[in-house]
Structure formats: structure tokens, C-alpha cells
């Protein structure tokens, strides 16, 4: 009997010690302070299911500039050089072109002098014919010779203009403002007409080009904005055109988006979300509210008690900076858009303005 009493006393003592330790631990453990978050209201929006396709930033002017006259290349711009329209990209030895131009000008002046003599000759024979001192046939022959020389003068002028143009084209100039991307010839090489000299790219006038399935072209409207995601960030860009010709093999059409600004490098890959059905009214939240963690996708909704409720995000579609959810969120709900990454379930929050 005595042994039983001692055992019971020991059990009671252990329970008391454990309770005391638990109470002390709980008393010492500080309560988690409210999390600092920013919120946005869920909205009713017209949203459409989308298909993601890959696109590329291209230049509207990507040219391989060629020589228009033949000769030895004497200078060429370095790769990376940015030039304005009309600036010199490369030069060709113009020594022979200058000689050809001088010869053309000399021929023109000789014919012009001959033309002056022929004009005087015609005037003299007209005067003699009026006095019956020259035959009519002789006058007609003189006039004919004058007219032939006149045409030779015009031909010489054209030849002089051509040689002058060849001389000017010895300096290969930029047809638009842009950047030298590659040198396709080197100093000292002899170039024929049409030989490629540089690859020259306009880095200001750019577009995004992407393929789209023929089946969704009815939902692609020129001027409508679509979400674009790149390494630079997220954008909403308008559709410039949908080329109404599909590929017979891939069943795809080409879509082009307007791009403004100089932050886009030519060749940058992008992901574009295109609508694949008519838009419908949906409850949408800002894309910043979506949390991807440990293989889960969810949002935090703030209740009337200022506690965070974790809601699984069943995403229907994404349009621009908004995401449509199938369930769990109602219009007007406060959704966390900043600070959600460190939030815990049912944690008290402090909403920042």
C-alpha cells in the first residue's frame, strides 16, 4: 500500500514538472508580430483563356549593305559603330572613277562647243536661204547635223551624271540610322558591284514577331493588347498586324506586335499570351498576388479579423497583369500582393497603405 502511494506521488510530481515546464516555455515564447503587407481588391474583369507562344524581337531594317561600284575597299566601320542616316559606312578607291568622270566631262564640253558651232551654222544658212543664196536641202542637212549633235550632248550629259553618281557611291552611306553588326569584307579586298560589305541593323524601329495557330486568328484583333513576358519584365503590347496567310505544313500564321523604346535587344526571346477564345467575366486578382512555393500555387486573402487565409489558386486565364481564378475569391476581397512570400496561415497582418 505504501509502495502504491509513493508511485502515485511520483507520477503527480512528474506531471506537475512537465506542466510547469510547458507553461514556462509558452510564457517565454514571444507571440509572432503582425506581418507587413500590401493588398489589392479582387475585381470582376473580362478575361479570356490564353495560349502561350514564343516570339522574338526583330528589326524592321536588317540589311546587308553592298557595294554599288567596283574597286578596292579602303575603309570600313568597326563592328558596333552607331551611325546616323547618310553617314559613311565604308569607302572604295575612287581613283579610276575620278578619271572616268573627268573624261566624261571633257567629252561633254567638246560636244557643247561643237553644238555652239552647229547653231551658228544653222543661223547662217537660214539667212542665206532667205536670200536665195543657199538651197533648201543644204539648210535641212545643216539642221539635221545640229540636231544629231544636240542628242550627243544629251548622251554626254547622262554619261557625266553616271560617272558623278559612281564617284559618290564610292562612299557607301547608311540608308538609315543604325548599328554595324558585322563586317562582311576587309580593307584591301577588291569588290565587285553587289559584293556585301556590312550587315547594318536599325535598333530603333523594332517589332516582336511570333507564330500563332490558325485556329485562334478569329480572336486576334489589331490594336488589342496582349501580355508579353521577357527578361526585362512584363509588358502589355498591341497587335500591329496578323498576316492573313497560313503555312500549309505548320498551320501557323505570323503575328507582329508594336514595340516602343530602346530597351529591347534584337533577338531577345519573349513569351506572349494570345487569346484562344472569347473573353468572359471572371473574378481576377493582380498577378503579383500569386505565390508559387513548394509545388503549390496559392493566394492570401485577408479576412475581417485581419488574418491571412491561404486560398489555392485555380487559375483560369492570365491577361496582362491580372489572373482569373475559378473559385475561392469574391469581388472586393482583400488579396495580398506584397509580403505574401513570408506569410503563414492565419497570421495576423498589418495592412500598409
Secondary structure as GFF3:
##gff-version 3
##sequence-region A 1 353
A	DSSP	alpha_helix	2	28	.	.	.	ID=ss1
A	DSSP	beta_strand	35	41	.	.	.	ID=ss2
A	DSSP	beta_strand	43	47	.	.	.	ID=ss3
A	DSSP	beta_strand	50	59	.	.	.	ID=ss4
A	DSSP	beta_strand	62	66	.	.	.	ID=ss5
A	DSSP	beta_strand	71	76	.	.	.	ID=ss6
A	DSSP	beta_strand	82	83	.	.	.	ID=ss7
A	DSSP	beta_strand	88	92	.	.	.	ID=ss8
A	DSSP	alpha_helix	95	130	.	.	.	ID=ss9
A	DSSP	alpha_helix	136	169	.	.	.	ID=ss10
A	DSSP	beta_strand	171	173	.	.	.	ID=ss11
A	DSSP	beta_strand	178	183	.	.	.	ID=ss12
A	DSSP	beta_strand	190	191	.	.	.	ID=ss13
A	DSSP	beta_strand	196	201	.	.	.	ID=ss14
A	DSSP	beta_strand	206	213	.	.	.	ID=ss15
A	DSSP	three_ten_helix	214	219	.	.	.	ID=ss16
A	DSSP	beta_strand	225	230	.	.	.	ID=ss17
A	DSSP	beta_strand	233	242	.	.	.	ID=ss18
A	DSSP	beta_strand	252	258	.	.	.	ID=ss19
A	DSSP	beta_strand	269	275	.	.	.	ID=ss20
A	DSSP	beta_strand	280	286	.	.	.	ID=ss21
A	DSSP	three_ten_helix	287	289	.	.	.	ID=ss22
A	DSSP	beta_strand	291	293	.	.	.	ID=ss23
A	DSSP	beta_strand	296	302	.	.	.	ID=ss24
A	DSSP	beta_strand	308	312	.	.	.	ID=ss25
A	DSSP	beta_strand	315	319	.	.	.	ID=ss26
A	DSSP	beta_strand	322	325	.	.	.	ID=ss27
A	DSSP	beta_strand	334	338	.	.	.	ID=ss28
A	DSSP	three_ten_helix	340	342	.	.	.	ID=ss29
A	DSSP	beta_strand	349	351	.	.	.	ID=ss30
###
